[in-house]
C-alpha cells in the first residue's frame, strides 16, 4: 500500500514538475495552453453540480434547496463586490441561515 502511494506521488509530482520548472526546455504552444484553460472550470463544474443539484442523492430542483440559494447568493455577491473572501463568508452565512428556515 505504501509503495503504491509512493509511486502515485512520484508520478503526480513529475508530471507537474515538467511544466512548472522554467529551466526545462518543454513549452506548450498557444493552442495547448488555450485548450487547458478550460480544465479548471470543467473540474469545478463537475465537483459543484452534483452538490448543488443532488444534495441528497436525487435531483432537487425546488425552492427548499438551500444549496441552490447559497450558490445564487454567492454569484450575486461576487458580481457585486469582486471579493473572494467576502463572497465565501457571506454565502456560507446564507447557507447556514437557510438551514434554520428551510
Rosetta constraint file for C-alpha pairs under 8 A:
AtomPair CA 1 CA 5 HARMONIC 6.29 0.50
AtomPair CA 2 CA 6 HARMONIC 6.06 0.50
AtomPair CA 3 CA 7 HARMONIC 6.08 0.50
AtomPair CA 4 CA 8 HARMONIC 6.21 0.50
AtomPair CA 5 CA 9 HARMONIC 6.14 0.50
AtomPair CA 6 CA 10 HARMONIC 6.22 0.50
AtomPair CA 7 CA 11 HARMONIC 6.19 0.50
AtomPair CA 8 CA 12 HARMONIC 6.08 0.50
AtomPair CA 9 CA 13 HARMONIC 6.04 0.50
AtomPair CA 10 CA 14 HARMONIC 5.97 0.50
AtomPair CA 11 CA 15 HARMONIC 6.13 0.50
AtomPair CA 12 CA 16 HARMONIC 6.39 0.50
AtomPair CA 13 CA 17 HARMONIC 5.86 0.50
AtomPair CA 14 CA 18 HARMONIC 6.19 0.50
AtomPair CA 15 CA 19 HARMONIC 7.38 0.50
AtomPair CA 16 CA 20 HARMONIC 6.29 0.50
AtomPair CA 17 CA 21 HARMONIC 5.79 0.50
AtomPair CA 18 CA 24 HARMONIC 7.00 0.50
AtomPair CA 18 CA 26 HARMONIC 7.25 0.50
AtomPair CA 19 CA 26 HARMONIC 6.93 0.50
AtomPair CA 19 CA 27 HARMONIC 7.34 0.50
AtomPair CA 28 CA 32 HARMONIC 5.97 0.50
AtomPair CA 28 CA 33 HARMONIC 6.29 0.50
AtomPair CA 29 CA 33 HARMONIC 6.33 0.50
AtomPair CA 30 CA 34 HARMONIC 6.01 0.50
AtomPair CA 31 CA 35 HARMONIC 6.09 0.50
AtomPair CA 32 CA 36 HARMONIC 6.13 0.50
AtomPair CA 33 CA 37 HARMONIC 6.19 0.50
AtomPair CA 34 CA 38 HARMONIC 7.42 0.50
AtomPair CA 35 CA 39 HARMONIC 7.76 0.50
AtomPair CA 38 CA 42 HARMONIC 6.23 0.50
AtomPair CA 39 CA 43 HARMONIC 6.06 0.50
AtomPair CA 40 CA 44 HARMONIC 6.10 0.50
AtomPair CA 41 CA 45 HARMONIC 6.01 0.50
AtomPair CA 42 CA 46 HARMONIC 6.14 0.50
AtomPair CA 43 CA 47 HARMONIC 6.23 0.50
AtomPair CA 44 CA 48 HARMONIC 5.97 0.50
AtomPair CA 45 CA 49 HARMONIC 5.62 0.50
AtomPair CA 46 CA 50 HARMONIC 7.30 0.50
AtomPair CA 47 CA 51 HARMONIC 7.20 0.50
AtomPair CA 48 CA 52 HARMONIC 6.07 0.50
AtomPair CA 49 CA 53 HARMONIC 5.88 0.50
AtomPair CA 49 CA 54 HARMONIC 7.73 0.50
AtomPair CA 50 CA 54 HARMONIC 5.08 0.50
AtomPair CA 50 CA 55 HARMONIC 6.87 0.50
AtomPair CA 51 CA 55 HARMONIC 5.03 0.50
AtomPair CA 51 CA 67 HARMONIC 7.50 0.50
AtomPair CA 52 CA 67 HARMONIC 5.28 0.50
AtomPair CA 52 CA 68 HARMONIC 5.70 0.50
AtomPair CA 52 CA 71 HARMONIC 7.70 0.50
AtomPair CA 53 CA 58 HARMONIC 7.98 0.50
AtomPair CA 53 CA 59 HARMONIC 5.74 0.50
AtomPair CA 53 CA 60 HARMONIC 5.55 0.50
AtomPair CA 53 CA 61 HARMONIC 6.58 0.50
AtomPair CA 53 CA 67 HARMONIC 7.80 0.50
AtomPair CA 53 CA 68 HARMONIC 7.28 0.50
AtomPair CA 54 CA 58 HARMONIC 4.99 0.50
AtomPair CA 54 CA 59 HARMONIC 4.74 0.50
AtomPair CA 54 CA 60 HARMONIC 5.61 0.50
AtomPair CA 55 CA 59 HARMONIC 7.85 0.50
AtomPair CA 55 CA 60 HARMONIC 7.21 0.50
AtomPair CA 55 CA 67 HARMONIC 7.53 0.50
AtomPair CA 56 CA 60 HARMONIC 7.94 0.50
AtomPair CA 60 CA 65 HARMONIC 6.53 0.50
AtomPair CA 61 CA 65 HARMONIC 7.02 0.50
AtomPair CA 64 CA 102 HARMONIC 5.62 0.50
AtomPair CA 65 CA 69 HARMONIC 6.75 0.50
AtomPair CA 65 CA 102 HARMONIC 7.65 0.50
AtomPair CA 66 CA 70 HARMONIC 6.01 0.50
AtomPair CA 66 CA 95 HARMONIC 6.18 0.50
AtomPair CA 66 CA 98 HARMONIC 5.96 0.50
AtomPair CA 66 CA 99 HARMONIC 6.94 0.50
AtomPair CA 66 CA 102 HARMONIC 6.99 0.50
AtomPair CA 67 CA 71 HARMONIC 6.13 0.50
AtomPair CA 67 CA 95 HARMONIC 6.83 0.50
AtomPair CA 68 CA 72 HARMONIC 6.12 0.50
AtomPair CA 69 CA 73 HARMONIC 6.13 0.50
AtomPair CA 69 CA 95 HARMONIC 7.53 0.50
AtomPair CA 70 CA 74 HARMONIC 6.10 0.50
AtomPair CA 70 CA 91 HARMONIC 5.47 0.50
AtomPair CA 70 CA 92 HARMONIC 7.08 0.50
AtomPair CA 70 CA 94 HARMONIC 5.82 0.50
AtomPair CA 70 CA 95 HARMONIC 5.14 0.50
AtomPair CA 71 CA 75 HARMONIC 6.27 0.50
AtomPair CA 71 CA 91 HARMONIC 7.18 0.50
AtomPair CA 72 CA 76 HARMONIC 6.27 0.50
AtomPair CA 73 CA 77 HARMONIC 6.00 0.50
AtomPair CA 73 CA 91 HARMONIC 5.80 0.50
AtomPair CA 73 CA 94 HARMONIC 7.38 0.50
AtomPair CA 74 CA 78 HARMONIC 5.97 0.50
AtomPair CA 74 CA 87 HARMONIC 5.75 0.50
AtomPair CA 74 CA 88 HARMONIC 6.96 0.50
AtomPair CA 74 CA 90 HARMONIC 7.53 0.50
AtomPair CA 74 CA 91 HARMONIC 5.06 0.50
AtomPair CA 75 CA 79 HARMONIC 6.14 0.50
AtomPair CA 76 CA 80 HARMONIC 6.13 0.50
AtomPair CA 77 CA 81 HARMONIC 5.92 0.50
AtomPair CA 77 CA 82 HARMONIC 7.63 0.50
AtomPair CA 77 CA 87 HARMONIC 5.64 0.50
AtomPair CA 77 CA 90 HARMONIC 7.90 0.50
AtomPair CA 77 CA 91 HARMONIC 7.82 0.50
AtomPair CA 78 CA 82 HARMONIC 4.88 0.50
AtomPair CA 78 CA 83 HARMONIC 6.34 0.50
AtomPair CA 78 CA 84 HARMONIC 6.99 0.50
AtomPair CA 78 CA 87 HARMONIC 5.65 0.50
AtomPair CA 81 CA 87 HARMONIC 7.79 0.50
AtomPair CA 82 CA 87 HARMONIC 7.97 0.50
AtomPair CA 83 CA 87 HARMONIC 6.12 0.50
AtomPair CA 84 CA 88 HARMONIC 6.16 0.50
AtomPair CA 85 CA 89 HARMONIC 6.04 0.50
AtomPair CA 86 CA 90 HARMONIC 5.96 0.50
AtomPair CA 87 CA 91 HARMONIC 5.89 0.50
AtomPair CA 88 CA 92 HARMONIC 5.97 0.50
AtomPair CA 89 CA 93 HARMONIC 6.21 0.50
AtomPair CA 90 CA 94 HARMONIC 6.18 0.50
AtomPair CA 91 CA 95 HARMONIC 6.14 0.50
AtomPair CA 92 CA 96 HARMONIC 6.22 0.50
AtomPair CA 93 CA 97 HARMONIC 6.02 0.50
AtomPair CA 94 CA 98 HARMONIC 5.99 0.50
AtomPair CA 95 CA 99 HARMONIC 6.37 0.50
AtomPair CA 96 CA 100 HARMONIC 7.01 0.50
AtomPair CA 97 CA 101 HARMONIC 6.98 0.50
AtomPair CA 98 CA 102 HARMONIC 5.64 0.50
